[in-house]
């Protein structure tokens, strides 16, 4: 009996979170975001040059990427919420922030897809490009905050 108790104490270490799945979703989201930005940048170059036909092709690819970001962000939100509800964190405040940031990311990604759909309809619009670029900057900052909160929740 003492052996089992010692074994349990040695290996339990309290509630230990398994952040692997959330980290995978975060990486997947970041990968989709990088690809989306790359497609947008090529489309932007064509748009500035006045080549609407070529710009639309890349803006459509960026739009598809934004939909993938949204799907990954939904998975990430659910995983962070599950981690919070199961108590699988070391720092409650940072886990709550991770949930909040991942929820914000879902909304930001949806808005990005709306802005890209507008850009598909008006590929030469500088205002539409500015909206996308502003949203990309916001998502970039949000991803940094989210990654830090997730890391600190497990520290």
C-alpha positions as CSV (number, residue, x, y, z in Angstrom):
1,X,0.0,0.0,0.0
2,X,2.8,2.4,0.9
3,X,4.4,1.6,-2.4
4,X,1.3,2.5,-4.3
5,X,0.9,5.7,-2.4
6,X,4.6,6.6,-3.0
7,X,4.2,5.8,-6.7
8,X,1.1,8.0,-6.9
9,X,2.8,11.0,-5.2
10,X,5.9,10.6,-7.3
11,X,4.1,10.7,-10.6
12,X,1.0,12.7,-10.0
13,X,2.4,16.2,-9.4
14,X,-1.1,17.5,-9.1
15,X,-3.3,18.2,-12.1
16,X,-1.0,18.4,-15.0
17,X,-2.4,19.8,-18.2
18,X,-1.7,18.3,-21.6
19,X,-1.3,21.4,-23.7
20,X,-0.3,19.4,-26.8
21,X,-3.7,19.6,-28.6
22,X,-4.1,23.3,-27.9
23,X,-0.6,23.9,-29.1
24,X,-1.2,22.0,-32.2
25,X,-4.4,24.0,-32.9
26,X,-2.4,27.2,-32.3
27,X,0.3,26.2,-34.7
28,X,-2.2,25.2,-37.3
29,X,-3.9,28.6,-36.9
30,X,-0.6,30.4,-37.3
31,X,0.3,28.3,-40.4
32,X,-3.1,29.1,-42.0
33,X,-2.6,32.8,-41.1
34,X,0.9,32.9,-42.7
35,X,-0.4,31.3,-45.9
36,X,-3.4,33.7,-46.0
37,X,-1.1,36.7,-45.6
38,X,1.2,35.4,-48.4
39,X,-1.8,35.0,-50.8
40,X,-3.1,38.4,-49.8
41,X,0.3,40.1,-50.4
42,X,0.6,38.7,-53.9
43,X,-3.0,39.8,-54.6
44,X,-2.2,43.2,-53.2
45,X,0.7,43.5,-55.6
46,X,-1.5,42.8,-58.5
47,X,-4.2,45.1,-57.2
48,X,-1.9,48.0,-56.8
49,X,-0.6,47.3,-60.4
50,X,-4.2,47.5,-61.6
51,X,-4.5,43.8,-62.6
52,X,-7.9,43.0,-61.1
53,X,-8.2,39.5,-62.6
54,X,-4.9,38.3,-61.1
55,X,-5.7,40.0,-57.8
56,X,-9.0,38.2,-57.5
57,X,-7.4,34.8,-57.8
58,X,-5.1,35.5,-54.9
59,X,-7.7,37.2,-52.8
60,X,-9.9,34.2,-53.2
61,X,-7.1,32.0,-52.0
62,X,-6.6,34.3,-49.0
63,X,-10.4,34.2,-48.3
64,X,-10.2,30.4,-48.2
65,X,-7.3,30.7,-45.8
66,X,-9.3,33.0,-43.6
67,X,-12.0,30.4,-43.4
68,X,-9.4,27.9,-42.4
69,X,-8.1,30.3,-39.7
70,X,-11.7,30.6,-38.4
71,X,-12.1,26.8,-38.2
72,X,-8.7,26.3,-36.4
73,X,-9.5,29.2,-34.1
74,X,-12.8,27.5,-33.2
75,X,-11.0,24.3,-32.3
76,X,-8.4,26.3,-30.3
77,X,-11.1,28.1,-28.4
78,X,-12.9,24.8,-27.6
79,X,-9.6,23.3,-26.4
80,X,-8.7,26.3,-24.3
81,X,-12.2,26.3,-22.8
82,X,-12.0,22.6,-22.1
83,X,-8.6,23.1,-20.4
84,X,-10.1,25.8,-18.2
85,X,-13.2,23.8,-17.3
86,X,-11.2,20.7,-16.4
87,X,-8.7,22.7,-14.3
88,X,-5.8,21.6,-16.4
89,X,-3.7,24.7,-16.0
90,X,-1.2,26.1,-13.5
91,X,-2.3,29.7,-13.7
92,X,-6.0,30.5,-13.8
93,X,-5.6,34.1,-14.9
94,X,-3.6,33.2,-17.9
95,X,-5.8,30.3,-18.9
96,X,-8.8,32.7,-18.7
97,X,-6.9,35.1,-20.9
98,X,-6.1,32.2,-23.4
99,X,-9.9,31.5,-23.6
100,X,-10.7,35.2,-24.1
101,X,-8.0,35.7,-26.7
102,X,-9.0,32.6,-28.6
103,X,-12.6,33.8,-28.7
104,X,-11.4,37.2,-30.0
105,X,-9.4,35.4,-32.6
106,X,-12.5,33.6,-33.9
107,X,-14.3,36.9,-34.3
108,X,-11.2,38.6,-35.9
109,X,-10.8,35.7,-38.4
110,X,-14.5,36.0,-39.3
111,X,-14.1,39.7,-39.9
112,X,-11.0,39.1,-42.0
113,X,-13.0,36.7,-44.2
114,X,-15.7,39.4,-44.6
115,X,-13.1,42.0,-45.6
116,X,-11.5,39.6,-48.1
117,X,-14.9,38.8,-49.6
118,X,-15.4,42.5,-50.2
119,X,-11.9,42.7,-51.7
120,X,-12.9,39.9,-54.1
121,X,-15.8,42.0,-55.3
122,X,-13.7,45.2,-55.5
123,X,-10.2,44.0,-56.1
124,X,-8.8,47.5,-56.8
125,X,-10.2,49.2,-53.8
126,X,-7.6,50.7,-51.6
127,X,-10.1,51.1,-48.8
128,X,-10.8,47.4,-48.8
129,X,-7.1,46.6,-48.8
130,X,-6.6,48.9,-45.9
131,X,-9.3,47.1,-43.9
132,X,-7.6,43.8,-44.6
133,X,-4.2,45.1,-43.6
134,X,-5.5,46.6,-40.4
135,X,-7.2,43.3,-39.5
136,X,-4.0,41.3,-40.3
137,X,-2.1,43.6,-37.9
138,X,-4.7,43.0,-35.2
139,X,-4.6,39.2,-35.7
140,X,-0.8,39.2,-35.6
141,X,-0.9,41.0,-32.2
142,X,-3.7,38.8,-30.9
143,X,-1.8,35.6,-31.9
144,X,1.3,36.8,-29.9
145,X,-0.9,37.6,-26.9
146,X,-2.7,34.2,-27.2
147,X,0.5,32.2,-27.5
148,X,2.0,34.0,-24.4
149,X,-1.1,33.5,-22.4
150,X,-1.2,29.8,-23.3
151,X,2.4,29.4,-22.3
152,X,2.1,31.2,-19.0
153,X,-1.1,29.3,-18.1
154,X,1.1,26.2,-18.0
155,X,4.1,27.7,-16.4
